[in-house]
Amino acid sequence: MRLAPFALSADLVTLCLPLSRQLSPADLAYQESLVHERENEIREIETGIHELNEIFRDLGTLVQEQGGMLGALPEFAPIEAGN
């Protein structure tokens, strides 16, 4: 399931509007840059999670295929009793 992107920076600026009146323009610009940086990091984490999901799906497929091969192993290599 893919989540819709969110406008973190716009929401945060709206929530912090009273605070922004107390910050200097330089401080406000710094805070906005932090918000953008965090937003980018969150997107990178999201991408990593999607990649990890794909790895686990591939691993599940491999386990399922090899499980079938293991089930057929006794047919190809009969085990003698007493050895």
C-alpha positions in Angstrom: 0.0 0.0 0.0 1.4 3.3 -1.0 0.6 6.3 1.1 -0.2 9.6 -0.5 2.6 12.2 -0.1 1.9 14.8 2.4 2.7 18.5 2.5 4.7 18.4 5.8 6.4 21.8 5.2 3.1 23.6 4.5 1.4 22.1 7.4 4.2 22.8 9.8 4.5 26.4 8.7 0.7 26.8 9.2 0.9 25.3 12.6 3.9 27.4 13.6 2.6 30.7 12.2 2.5 32.3 15.6 6.0 31.0 16.3 7.2 32.4 13.0 6.2 35.9 14.1 8.8 35.5 16.9 11.6 34.1 14.7 13.9 36.3 12.7 13.9 35.7 8.9 17.2 33.8 9.1 15.9 31.6 11.9 12.7 30.9 10.0 14.7 30.1 6.8 16.8 27.7 8.9 13.7 26.0 10.4 12.2 25.6 6.9 15.4 24.0 5.6 15.3 21.6 8.5 11.7 20.7 7.6 12.6 20.1 4.0 15.6 18.0 5.0 13.5 15.8 7.3 10.9 15.5 4.6 13.5 14.2 2.2 14.8 11.8 4.8 11.3 10.5 5.4 10.9 9.9 1.6 14.3 8.0 1.6 13.1 5.8 4.4 9.9 5.1 2.5 11.9 4.1 -0.5 14.0 1.8 1.6 10.9 0.2 3.1 9.5 -0.5 -0.4 12.9 -2.0 -1.5 12.9 -4.2 1.7 9.4 -5.3 0.9 10.5 -6.4 -2.5 13.4 -8.3 -1.1 11.1 -10.2 1.3 8.7 -11.0 -1.5 11.5 -12.4 -3.6 12.8 -14.4 -0.6 9.3 -15.8 -0.1 9.2 -16.9 -3.7 12.6 -18.6 -3.4 11.6 -20.4 -0.2 8.4 -21.6 -1.7 10.2 -22.9 -4.8 13.0 -24.6 -2.8 10.4 -26.1 -0.4 8.9 -27.9 -3.3 12.3 -29.2 -4.4 13.0 -30.4 -0.9 9.7 -32.3 -0.8 10.8 -34.2 -4.0 14.3 -35.0 -2.6 13.4 -38.4 -1.2 12.3 -39.5 -4.7 15.8 -38.8 -6.1 18.0 -39.9 -3.1 16.3 -42.8 -1.3 17.7 -43.3 2.2 18.6 -46.9 3.1 17.4 -48.2 6.4 20.1 -49.0 9.0 22.8 -46.6 7.7 
